[in-house]
Amino acid sequence: MSEILVFCDKDETAFELVSKSREFAKELGATVSAALLGNGAAGKADDYFSYGADRVYVSEHSVLSDFYVATYADALQQIAEGEDVEFVLLGSTKRGKELAGRLAQKLNAGAITDANDVRVSDGNLVADRYAYGGNTLASVAVNTPKKVISVMPRTFEAGLREAKEGEVVNVDLDLKDPEVRVVERRDKAGDEVNLDEAEMLLCVGRGVQNKEDLEMIEELADLIGAEIGCTKTPASDWEWFSEERMVGLSGKKCKPSLYISIGISGQIQHTVGVMDSKIIATINTDENALMFNITDYGIVGDYAVVVPKLVEKLKSLG
Ligand SMILES: Cc1cc2nc3c(=O)[nH]c(=O)nc-3n(C[C@H](O)[C@H](O)[C@H](O)COP(=O)(O)OP(=O)(O)OC[C@H]3O[C@@H](n4cnc5c(N)ncnc54)[C@H](O)[C@@H]3O)c2cc1C
């Protein structure tokens, strides 16, 4: 029976993949397993079972206490070499993307990275990913005996948890000391923000040209309890925001209940990051802006006029 093996350095993303793999497993007649690596790995087994894993492979080998991508690729290779493992699903986090390529090379497998959707077709998994700078969607499948697919975080929902028994396999891994070592850790300059978990998100685009105007936009964000995100230019070129706040193909994928775009045209490279928002609202001077095609509530107008009015109204509501 074939096996779907899941791993991600972020448990929340791994839970999404384990939950979805349960559905794949039914269609494929497969089992679902997860690799738990590093300090405290053994203590997570029940969480993984509750999301649907049949089996977990556990190693708390000392060299796995820090995430060295080459070492993690070695560890996963040794686990995935088990003859039943046909599919390896990884989270397409920064680390997961690199891991996917390295692991696939070691397993002599084909790899797909940054999948935006995965489904079963003809006994295989088919993944959708954006191609040509986000202008088109390619549906791809791997034909090697083992297949590695890294999936964007929040592509799937972690399902409901159910108490469930599973098999714990303590693996004895043969791992070398890493060839690189961490000599110092420093906090990253800039802000720490988890945009992908924001319930309310307000994004600033190139239509907002005066940095001073951020003050009114921040006031609006505060009033509705929203995080602020942005398109590429305000982060990469103007450096108004850290890259952590960039939303889209090269940035974060978000699923807020409410997303408000201010001065954003709606190019696909941005909208792929907000497409799954429950409600989309737009403020733009151009009534033909692409953004309006996916908008639930739109205001055609200059943000410099509209935003202060919204702030005033919200304040009056207390
Ligand atoms: C490989 C690749 C990856 C990329 N990745 C990303 C990504 O992850 N995220 C991302 O965002 N972009 C990304 N981009 C860039 C993307 O293609 C677009 O260029 C970008 O999203 C456009 O940003 P924008 O909407 O802010 O600016 P613009 O397209 O310039 O739109 C500005 C909008 O503001 C409106 N406007 C102007 N003045 C006002 C006003 N006073 N009030 C209200 N509205 C006003 C205009 O009508 C216009 O619609 C990527 C590009 C490539 C090639």
The ligand as an ORCA input file, in Angstrom:
! r2SCAN-3c Opt
* xyz 0 1
  C       7.767     37.269    -10.687
  C       6.996     38.407    -10.090
  C       6.599     38.291     -8.766
  C       5.853     39.321     -8.183
  N       5.443     39.159     -6.879
  C       4.636     40.088     -6.336
  C       4.091     39.911     -5.027
  O       4.344     38.913     -4.324
  N       3.275     40.875     -4.544
  C       2.941     42.001     -5.268
  O       2.154     42.817     -4.779
  N       3.467     42.192     -6.501
  C       4.295     41.273     -7.044
  N       4.792     41.488     -8.295
  C       4.532     42.802     -8.943
  C       3.162     42.814     -9.650
  O       3.300     42.300    -10.943
  C       2.579     44.230     -9.750
  O       3.528     45.063    -10.369
  C       2.220     44.837     -8.405
  O       1.425     43.958     -7.666
  C       1.457     46.131     -8.648
  O       1.355     46.800     -7.424
  P       0.265     47.925     -7.191
  O      -1.086     47.388     -7.449
  O       0.569     48.463     -5.845
  O       0.663     49.073     -8.247
  P       0.010     49.510     -9.606
  O      -0.190     48.357    -10.502
  O       0.842     50.628    -10.110
  O      -1.432     50.065     -9.202
  C      -1.653     51.229     -8.484
  C      -3.157     51.441     -8.407
  O      -3.420     52.557     -7.575
  C      -4.521     53.254     -8.100
  N      -4.445     54.636     -7.594
  C      -3.608     55.624     -7.976
  N      -3.810     56.731     -7.248
  C      -4.809     56.440     -6.376
  C      -5.455     57.180     -5.352
  N      -5.107     58.441     -5.085
  N      -6.436     56.563     -4.660
  C      -6.816     55.281     -4.896
  N      -6.208     54.541     -5.884
  C      -5.231     55.094     -6.599
  C      -4.357     53.162     -9.589
  O      -5.575     53.377    -10.267
  C      -3.816     51.745     -9.749
  O      -4.888     50.836     -9.990
  C       5.543     40.480     -8.908
  C       5.979     40.593    -10.221
  C       6.682     39.580    -10.823
  C       7.114     39.706    -12.248
*
